[in-house]
């Protein structure tokens, strides 16, 4: 059996082990798509499954890796999946361009988004205006790249001030290190660790986090299919209760969460993914708002501003309203959403 076959077999055995590890009856099958690979930031969902939190709610949840937020959204819109974990800004774009398939997010996970630009200190780029005349690189579907027009407006840049070069995700950080591009865009918890893996120390990086420049976006949340929302409201509430428990446990014991992740994908690097999970917890999940009111809800005023900024970035002519993007009717009570 080749390396790919071994990996597929290992993943299958890992998921089967989690299923066998809890004997509680789980009646309602739910297909849940992650936004990306089995990495640290997805460990809380795997942990929730391993510890039986979904089963305790009467749910038989299948968790699959993804290939980006757009793909995770499309999976639900097509009916192939019931629930997904995806960037709400990509959902704004999707709903505006596919009104007949419009969906809603039901729970916010990343209260602070991970969108960022990365440069090497030796490039001499220390502030946004230093990007003029430079070349940035990222996959065409990268959220930070797609939201760059909003960053440009917020920092006084013109879109013509920079050039963009497209590449596949695995080539993004190596091209920056080689000097093929002057900067890259990406999620903070992904590109920082990838650059470190390329031998670049944090002190040798320059990072522009969009949230530090007046872009008050939200990040990834949980979205559900129309069928789930119309016919399975109680199951959605139970799903969210289990999700919070998974995050609460992962925050209290990140190593336990990564151990569960490794059961699903034995080829992960536990130290690397523990660091990634801790970065997400500290930078994206735990905020003053979340500590005060728990995970999940959004501010209408903040989301209205975010939709305005997203619409500018994506060139949307008919931006959706907040009520078209997010609903709180399936939200567990505040005490159930507390993470500490």
C-alpha positions in Angstrom: 0.0 0.0 0.0 1.4 3.4 -1.0 1.7 6.5 1.3 -1.6 7.9 0.2 -3.3 4.6 0.8 -1.8 4.4 4.3 -3.0 7.9 5.1 -6.6 7.2 3.9 -6.6 4.0 5.9 -5.3 5.8 9.0 -7.9 8.5 8.7 -10.7 5.9 8.3 -9.5 4.0 11.4 -9.1 7.2 13.3 -12.7 8.2 12.7 -13.9 4.7 13.4 -12.1 4.7 16.7 -13.9 7.8 17.8 -17.2 6.4 16.8 -16.5 3.2 18.7 -15.2 5.1 21.7 -18.7 6.2 22.9 -21.6 3.9 23.2 -24.4 6.5 23.7 -27.2 6.3 21.2 -27.0 8.9 18.4 -30.1 9.0 16.3 -29.9 12.0 13.9 -27.1 11.8 11.3 -25.3 15.1 10.6 -22.6 15.7 8.0 -20.3 18.5 9.2 -17.7 20.0 6.9 -14.6 21.8 8.3 -13.0 24.7 6.4 -9.6 23.1 6.0 -7.5 20.1 6.9 -7.4 18.3 10.3 -5.3 20.9 12.0 -5.2 22.5 15.5 -8.0 24.9 14.9 -10.4 22.0 14.1 -9.4 19.9 17.2 -12.3 21.2 19.4 -14.8 19.6 17.1 -13.0 16.3 17.0 -12.7 16.4 20.8 -16.4 17.1 21.1 -17.1 14.0 19.1 -14.6 11.8 21.0 -16.0 12.8 24.4 -19.5 12.0 23.3 -20.9 15.5 23.4 -22.7 15.2 20.0 -24.0 11.7 20.9 -25.3 13.1 24.2 -27.5 15.4 22.1 -28.8 12.5 20.0 -26.5 13.3 17.1 -24.4 11.1 14.9 -22.0 13.6 13.5 -19.6 12.8 10.7 -16.7 15.3 10.5 -14.9 15.8 7.2 -11.9 18.0 6.4 -12.4 20.8 3.9 -10.5 22.8 1.2 -11.4 26.3 2.1 -14.4 28.3 3.3 -15.9 28.7 -0.2 -15.9 24.9 -0.5 -17.4 24.5 2.9 -20.2 26.9 2.1 -20.8 25.2 -1.3 -21.0 21.8 0.3 -23.9 22.9 2.5 -25.6 24.9 -0.3 -25.5 21.8 -2.6 -27.2 19.7 0.1 -24.1 17.4 0.4 -23.6 18.5 4.0 -25.8 19.7 6.8 -23.5 22.1 8.7 -20.1 23.6 8.0 -17.5 25.8 9.6 -16.7 28.7 7.3 -15.8 32.3 7.0 -18.8 34.6 7.4 -17.4 37.1 5.0 -17.3 34.5 2.3 -20.9 33.7 3.1 -21.7 37.4 2.5 -20.3 37.1 -1.0 -21.9 33.8 -1.6 -25.4 35.0 -0.6 -25.0 38.2 -2.7 -24.0 36.2 -5.8 -26.3 33.1 -5.2 -29.5 34.6 -3.7 -31.5 31.5 -4.6 -29.1 29.4 -2.4 -28.6 32.0 0.4 -27.9 30.5 3.8 -27.3 31.9 7.3 -24.6 31.5 10.0 -26.0 30.4 13.3 -23.0 30.8 15.6 -19.8 32.9 15.6 -16.6 31.1 16.5 -13.8 33.6 15.5 -14.8 36.8 17.3 -11.6 38.3 16.0 -10.6 37.3 12.4 -7.2 35.9 11.4 -6.8 37.9 8.1 -3.3 39.2 7.7 -0.4 40.2 5.4 3.1 38.9 6.0 6.5 40.3 5.0 10.1 39.7 5.9 11.7 42.4 8.0 14.6 42.6 5.7 12.3 43.8 2.9 12.1 47.2 4.6 8.3 47.0 4.6 7.2 48.3 8.0 3.9 50.1 7.4 1.1 49.7 4.8 2.3 52.6 2.6 5.6 50.7 2.1 3.6 48.2 0.1 3.4 50.7 -2.8 5.1 49.2 -5.9 5.4 45.7 -4.2 4.1 42.3 -5.3 2.0 40.3 -3.0 1.1 36.6 -3.4 -1.6 34.2 -2.3 -4.1 31.7 -3.7 -6.9 33.4 -5.6 -9.4 32.1 -3.1 -7.5 33.3 0.0 -9.8 35.3 2.2 -7.2 37.9 3.2 -6.4 38.5 -0.5 -10.0 38.8 -1.4 -10.5 41.3 1.5 -7.4 43.3 0.6 -9.5 46.1 -1.1 -11.0 46.9 2.3 -7.5 46.9 3.9 -6.3 49.2 1.1 -9.1 51.7 1.7 -8.6 51.7 5.4 -4.9 52.4 5.1 -5.0 54.9 2.2 -3.7 52.6 -0.5 -4.9 52.3 -4.0 -5.5 48.8 -5.5 -3.0 49.8 -8.2 -0.3 50.3 -5.6 0.4 46.6 -5.5 0.5 43.6 -7.9 -0.8 40.2 -7.0 0.7 36.8 -8.0 -1.4 33.7 -7.6 0.0 30.4 -6.3 -1.1 27.1 -4.7 -1.3 27.2 -0.9 1.9 25.0 -0.4 4.0 27.5 -2.4 2.9 30.7 -0.6 5.4 30.9 2.2 8.3 29.3 0.3 7.9 32.0 -2.4 8.1 34.7 0.2 11.2 33.2 1.7 12.8 32.9 -1.7 12.0 36.5 -2.5 9.7 35.7 -5.4 7.1 38.0 -3.8 7.5 40.9 -1.4 4.6 39.8 0.8 1.8 37.2 1.2 -1.7 37.2 2.6 -3.2 34.4 4.8 -4.5 33.4 8.1 -2.3 34.4 11.0 -2.2 31.0 12.6 -1.3 29.4 9.3 1.3 31.6 7.7 3.3 32.4 10.9 3.8 28.7 11.6 4.5 27.9 8.0 7.2 30.6 7.9 8.7 29.3 11.1 8.8 25.9 9.4 10.8 27.6 6.6 13.3 28.8 9.2 12.0 32.4 9.6 11.8 33.6 13.2 8.8 35.6 14.4 11.1 38.6 15.1 12.1 38.5 11.5 8.5 38.8 10.2 6.4 41.9 9.7 2.7 41.2 10.1 -0.2 43.5 9.3 -3.3 42.1 11.0 -6.4 43.5 9.4 -8.1 43.8 12.7 -5.4 46.3 13.8 -6.3 48.7 11.0 -9.9 49.4 11.7 -11.3 46.4 9.9 -13.7 44.9 12.4 -14.6 41.8 10.6 -15.8 38.6 12.2 -14.2 35.4 11.1 -15.4 31.8 10.9 -18.7 30.6 12.2 -21.1 27.7 12.0 -23.6 27.7 9.2 -26.5 25.3 8.5 -28.6 24.2 5.6 -32.1 25.4 5.0 -33.4 22.0 5.8 -31.6 21.9 9.1 -32.9 25.3 10.0 -36.5 24.7 8.9 -36.9 21.1 10.2 -34.2 20.4 12.8 -34.0 23.4 15.1 -33.6 21.3 18.3 -30.8 19.3 16.7 -29.0 22.5 15.8 -29.2 23.8 19.3 -27.8 20.5 20.6 -25.0 20.7 18.0 -24.0 24.1 19.2 -24.1 23.0 22.8 -21.7 20.2 22.0 -19.5 22.6 20.0 -19.1 24.9 23.0 -18.2 22.0 25.2 -15.6 21.0 22.8 -14.1 24.4 22.7 -14.3 24.8 26.5 -12.4 21.6 27.0 -9.8 22.5 24.3 -9.2 25.8 25.9 -8.8 24.2 29.3 -6.5 21.4 28.0 -5.2 22.0 24.4 -3.0 18.9 24.6 -6.1 16.7 25.1 -7.7 18.2 22.0 -4.6 17.5 19.9 -4.5 13.9 21.2 -8.0 13.5 19.9 -7.0 15.1 16.6 -4.1 12.7 16.3 -6.4 9.7 16.6 -8.2 11.0 13.4 -5.0 11.9 11.6 -2.0 10.1 13.0 0.4 12.0 10.7 -0.1 15.4 12.3 2.8 17.1 14.3 1.3 17.3 17.8 3.6 20.1 18.9 2.9 22.2 15.8 -0.8 21.7 16.0 -0.9 22.5 19.8 0.8 25.8 19.0 -1.7 26.5 16.2 -4.6 25.7 18.5 -3.2 28.0 21.2 -2.8 30.8 18.7 -6.4 30.5 17.5 -7.7 30.5 21.1 -5.7 33.6 22.1 -6.0 35.6 18.9 -9.4 34.6 17.5 -11.7 33.0 20.0 -11.1 34.5 23.4 -12.0 38.2 23.4 -13.4 40.5 26.1 -16.8 40.2 24.4 -16.7 36.4 24.5 -15.5 36.3 28.1 -18.4 38.5 29.0 -21.2 36.9 27.0 -20.0 33.6 25.8 -19.3 32.2 22.3 -21.7 32.6 19.5 -23.5 35.9 19.2 -22.6 38.9 17.1 -23.1 42.7 17.4 -25.6 43.9 14.7 -23.8 47.2 14.4 -20.4 45.6 14.0 -21.8 43.1 11.4 -23.4 46.0 9.5 -20.0 47.7 9.2 -18.4 44.4 8.3 -20.9 43.8 5.5 -20.2 47.3 4.2 -16.5 46.6 4.1 -16.9 43.2 2.6 -19.2 44.6 -0.1 -16.5 47.1 -1.0 -13.9 44.4 -1.2 -15.9 42.1 -3.3 -17.6 44.7 -5.4 -21.1 43.6 -4.3 -23.9 45.7 -5.8 -26.7 44.4 -3.6 -25.1 43.6 -0.2 -27.3 41.5 2.1 -28.7 42.7 5.4 -27.4 41.3 8.8 -30.7 39.3 9.1 -29.9 37.6 5.8 -26.5 36.5 7.0 -26.9 35.6 10.7 -29.6 34.3 13.0 -29.5 33.7 16.8 -32.7 31.7 17.1 -30.7 28.4 17.6 -28.3 29.9 20.1 -27.9 28.1 23.4 -28.4 30.2 26.6 -25.6 32.4 27.8 -24.4 30.2 30.6 -24.2 27.2 28.2 -22.0 29.3 25.9 -19.5 30.3 28.6 -16.0 29.1 27.8 -14.4 29.7 31.2 
